[in-house]
Amino acid sequence: MAVIRPESVTLHRHQPEGSARNVWQGTVRSLQPMHDRVRVVIDGRPPVIATVTPSALAELRLLPGASVWVSVKAVEIRGYVRASH
């Protein structure tokens, strides 16, 4: 299983360029306000949850149903092996 912290996920309205090798497209499923941040739930392959500031949300014009690009640097992904019983 791969685990990505929501704070490590970067969202873009257009396909990003840069050093991140893990880039995929998704659709905003929901927005959940959380104090000084907003949780953005993304449907994609794989699905992911991102945490952004309200100003980033406004700048990206994210709404449910919006197409979005997701990027995560490889060093931010943690892999875990399922224990066999």
C-alpha positions in Angstrom: 0.0 0.0 0.0 1.2 3.5 -0.8 0.5 6.4 1.6 0.8 10.1 0.7 0.3 12.8 3.3 -2.4 15.3 2.1 0.0 18.2 2.7 2.5 16.6 0.2 0.0 16.6 -2.7 0.3 19.6 -5.1 -2.7 20.5 -7.3 -2.6 22.2 -10.7 -5.2 23.3 -13.3 -2.8 22.4 -16.2 -0.4 19.5 -16.6 2.6 20.5 -14.5 6.3 20.6 -15.5 9.0 20.0 -13.0 10.8 17.3 -11.0 7.8 15.5 -9.7 7.5 12.1 -11.6 4.2 11.1 -10.1 1.7 13.2 -12.0 -1.9 12.2 -12.9 -5.2 13.8 -13.7 -8.3 13.6 -11.6 -11.6 15.2 -10.8 -12.5 17.2 -7.6 -15.1 15.1 -5.8 -15.6 17.3 -2.7 -14.2 20.2 -0.7 -14.2 20.0 3.1 -13.3 23.1 5.1 -11.0 22.4 8.0 -10.1 25.4 10.2 -7.4 27.2 8.1 -7.2 24.6 5.4 -9.5 22.9 2.9 -9.4 19.1 2.2 -9.8 18.4 -1.5 -10.9 14.9 -2.3 -9.8 13.9 -5.8 -11.2 11.0 -7.9 -8.5 9.6 -10.1 -6.2 6.6 -10.6 -5.2 6.6 -7.8 -7.7 8.6 -5.8 -6.1 11.0 -3.4 -6.8 13.7 -0.7 -5.0 17.0 -0.8 -4.9 19.8 1.8 -4.7 23.4 0.5 -5.1 26.9 1.9 -8.3 28.8 1.1 -6.3 31.2 -1.0 -4.8 28.3 -3.1 -8.4 27.0 -3.5 -9.5 30.4 -4.8 -6.5 30.8 -7.1 -7.0 27.4 -8.6 -10.8 27.9 -8.9 -11.4 24.5 -7.6 -15.0 23.3 -7.4 -16.6 19.8 -7.3 -16.4 18.4 -10.8 -13.4 20.4 -11.8 -10.6 18.7 -13.7 -7.3 18.9 -11.8 -3.7 17.6 -12.1 -2.1 16.0 -9.1 1.6 15.8 -8.5 3.6 14.2 -5.7 7.4 13.9 -5.4 8.6 10.3 -5.1 10.3 11.0 -1.7 6.9 11.9 -0.3 5.4 8.4 -1.0 5.6 5.8 1.8 5.2 2.2 0.9 3.9 -0.5 3.3 3.7 -4.2 2.8 0.6 -6.0 4.1 1.5 -8.4 6.9 0.5 -12.0 6.0 -1.2 -14.1 8.7 
